[in-house]
Amino acid sequence: MRFDIVTIFPEMLAPFFSQGILLGAQEKGLIEIHLHDLRAFSPDPRGIVDDRPFGGGAGMVMRPEPFAHAVEAITHEIGTKPFVVLLSAQGVLFNQEWAKKFAEKRALLILCGRYEGVDERVLSFCDLELSIGDFVLAGGELAAAIVVEVTARMVPGVVGRYDSVATDSFFSGSKLGFPQYTRPRVFRGIPVPDVLLSGDHERIRRFREKEAWKKTLRNRPDLLGLSIPPEDDPRGSH
């Protein structure tokens, strides 16, 4: 699978993609990650990619031409149309299901915004406007790194044992992953649950299933269609 990321700060992302499982996946030829400097696609000889907003207002807005030129050039380089995503706080919420869908694509092209926002007309040549959460970042670079890592883990072979992926939180629906334990057997008075040392695989399976649902109920009741207690809601009482 091929990932292309268009950003004004490609050097910000390069170190992240040169470590860990993403580096290993690239070395094995399972994925490709290409970083592109948006300024290289600007029609302005100075590489300017932003301008003042029509209608007034604070900040600068990223112009549509550099993004359009980038998408066209990268599409030509790949030889087929990639799935184009614009990262935006106004987009649909990214989750594990989106990662699974992206992993089925041959190529994913991610556009990173900055400043006050991106000209709305950029969406005319995008397949999806995507957000990683209900908050605002200074730019799309961190979001792009998250999307690439989550999606790459869905590509067979990237994670050594795919059953490790299949037991992740959110992989199989609205349930968190089960709690994990390793050595030592007792840490500061807290022992590993006896059932995990029993060797009885069916009992272990049932225990993990039960604990996963308990953790989901405690930490993410919204996934089960339940309301969050007011004292735990970061938005405060209503």
C-alpha positions in Angstrom: 0.0 0.0 0.0 1.2 3.5 -0.8 0.7 6.6 1.4 1.4 10.1 0.1 1.3 13.1 2.5 1.2 16.7 1.3 2.4 19.2 3.9 4.4 22.4 4.3 6.4 20.6 7.0 7.6 17.3 5.5 10.6 17.3 7.8 8.3 17.2 10.8 7.0 13.8 9.7 10.2 12.1 8.3 11.6 11.0 11.7 8.3 9.4 12.8 8.1 7.2 9.7 11.7 6.1 10.1 11.2 4.2 13.3 9.4 1.1 14.6 6.9 -1.1 12.7 6.4 1.6 10.0 10.1 1.4 9.1 10.0 -2.4 9.1 7.0 -2.4 6.9 8.7 -0.1 4.4 11.8 -2.3 4.4 9.7 -5.3 3.7 8.0 -3.6 0.8 4.5 -3.9 2.5 3.9 -0.1 2.4 5.4 3.0 0.9 5.4 6.4 2.5 6.1 9.5 0.4 6.3 13.0 1.8 5.7 16.1 -0.4 6.3 19.7 0.3 3.2 21.7 -0.6 5.2 24.7 -1.5 6.8 22.9 -4.4 3.3 22.9 -6.0 2.6 26.6 -5.6 2.1 28.7 -8.7 3.8 31.5 -6.9 7.6 31.6 -7.5 8.1 32.3 -3.8 6.3 29.2 -2.8 3.4 31.0 -1.1 0.5 28.7 -0.3 -1.9 31.0 1.7 -3.7 34.3 1.4 -6.2 36.5 3.3 -9.8 35.2 3.5 -12.5 36.7 1.4 -15.1 38.3 3.6 -12.5 39.2 6.2 -11.6 37.6 9.4 -8.5 36.6 11.4 -5.7 34.4 10.0 -4.7 33.2 6.6 -6.4 30.6 4.4 -4.5 28.0 2.3 -5.1 28.4 -1.4 -6.6 25.6 -3.5 -4.1 25.7 -6.4 -1.1 24.1 -4.6 -3.3 21.2 -3.4 -4.9 20.7 -6.8 -1.4 20.6 -8.5 -0.1 18.2 -5.8 -3.0 15.8 -6.3 -2.6 15.9 -10.1 1.1 15.4 -10.0 1.0 12.6 -7.5 -1.8 10.9 -9.3 0.2 11.0 -12.5 3.3 9.6 -10.6 1.3 6.7 -9.2 -0.5 5.9 -12.4 -3.9 5.5 -10.8 -6.2 7.7 -8.8 -5.5 7.6 -5.1 -8.1 8.0 -2.4 -7.7 11.6 -1.4 -8.3 12.7 2.2 -8.3 16.3 3.5 -7.5 16.4 7.3 -9.8 18.9 8.9 -11.5 19.5 12.3 -14.7 19.8 10.4 -14.4 16.3 8.9 -16.0 12.9 9.7 -14.5 11.2 12.7 -11.7 8.8 12.0 -12.0 5.4 13.6 -10.9 1.8 13.2 -13.5 1.1 10.5 -12.2 3.9 8.4 -8.7 2.4 8.8 -9.9 -0.9 7.6 -11.4 0.7 4.5 -8.3 2.7 3.8 -6.2 -0.4 4.1 -8.1 -1.9 1.1 -7.0 1.0 -1.1 -3.9 0.8 -3.3 -3.0 4.4 -2.5 -4.0 6.9 0.1 -3.2 10.6 -0.4 -3.4 12.8 2.7 -3.6 16.6 2.5 -2.5 18.5 5.6 -4.0 21.9 6.3 -2.5 24.8 8.4 -3.2 28.4 9.4 -6.8 29.3 9.7 -8.0 26.6 7.4 -8.2 25.4 3.8 -10.1 26.9 0.9 -13.4 25.0 0.7 -12.9 24.3 -3.0 -10.1 21.9 -2.1 -12.9 19.5 -1.3 -14.0 19.4 -4.9 -11.1 17.0 -5.7 -11.1 15.1 -2.3 -12.9 11.9 -1.5 -13.2 12.6 2.2 -12.8 15.3 4.8 -11.5 13.6 7.9 -11.0 14.6 11.6 -9.2 12.6 14.3 -11.2 14.2 17.1 -13.2 17.0 18.5 -10.3 19.4 19.0 -8.2 21.7 16.9 -4.5 21.2 16.0 -2.1 23.7 14.6 -1.9 21.6 11.5 -2.6 18.2 10.0 0.8 16.6 10.4 0.2 14.8 13.7 -3.2 13.7 12.4 -1.6 12.3 9.2 0.9 10.3 11.3 -2.0 8.8 13.3 -4.0 7.9 10.2 -1.0 6.3 8.5 0.0 4.3 11.5 -3.5 3.1 12.3 -4.2 2.2 8.7 -0.8 0.5 8.2 -1.5 -1.8 11.1 -4.4 -3.1 9.1 -2.2 -4.2 6.2 -1.4 -7.9 6.5 2.3 -8.5 7.5 2.9 -5.1 9.0 2.3 -6.4 12.5 4.1 -9.7 13.0 1.0 -11.6 14.3 -2.3 -10.4 12.8 -4.2 -11.8 15.8 -2.5 -9.1 17.8 -4.4 -6.6 15.6 -7.7 -8.5 15.8 -7.7 -8.2 19.6 -7.2 -4.4 19.5 -9.7 -2.0 21.0 -12.4 -1.1 18.4 -11.3 -3.8 15.9 -14.4 -5.9 16.2 -16.9 -3.2 17.1 -17.9 -1.2 20.1 -15.7 -2.9 22.7 -12.4 -2.0 24.1 -9.5 -4.5 24.3 -9.1 -6.7 27.3 -6.5 -5.9 30.0 -3.0 -7.4 29.6 -0.5 -8.7 32.1 3.1 -9.8 32.1 6.0 -10.5 34.5 6.3 -10.0 37.5 3.5 -12.1 38.8 3.1 -9.7 41.7 3.8 -6.0 41.4 3.6 -3.8 44.5 1.1 -6.2 46.0 -1.1 -6.5 42.9 -1.0 -10.1 41.5 -1.8 -11.3 38.0 -5.3 -12.8 38.0 -5.0 -16.6 38.7 -7.1 -17.5 35.7 -4.3 -16.2 33.3 -1.9 -18.7 34.9 -4.3 -21.6 34.7 -3.5 -22.8 31.2 -7.3 -23.2 30.6 -7.8 -21.4 27.3 -11.5 -21.4 27.5 -11.6 -19.9 31.0 -9.0 -17.3 29.9 -11.1 -16.4 26.8 -14.2 -15.9 29.0 -12.3 -13.9 31.6 -10.8 -11.6 28.9 -14.2 -11.1 27.2 -15.8 -10.2 30.6 -13.0 -7.8 31.5 -13.2 -6.1 28.1 -16.9 -5.4 28.5 -16.3 -4.2 32.1 -13.6 -1.8 30.9 -15.8 -0.6 28.1 -18.6 0.1 30.5 -16.3 2.0 32.9 -14.2 4.0 30.4 -16.4 4.3 27.2 -20.1 3.8 28.1 -20.9 5.9 25.0 -19.8 2.9 22.9 -22.6 0.9 24.4 -25.2 3.6 23.9 -25.1 4.7 27.5 -24.8 8.2 28.7 -21.6 9.5 30.4 -22.1 10.4 34.1 -22.1 14.2 34.4 -19.2 14.2 36.8 -17.1 12.3 34.2 -18.2 14.4 31.2 -15.4 16.9 30.2 -18.1 19.2 28.9 -19.5 19.7 32.4 -23.1 19.5 33.5 -25.9 20.4 31.2 
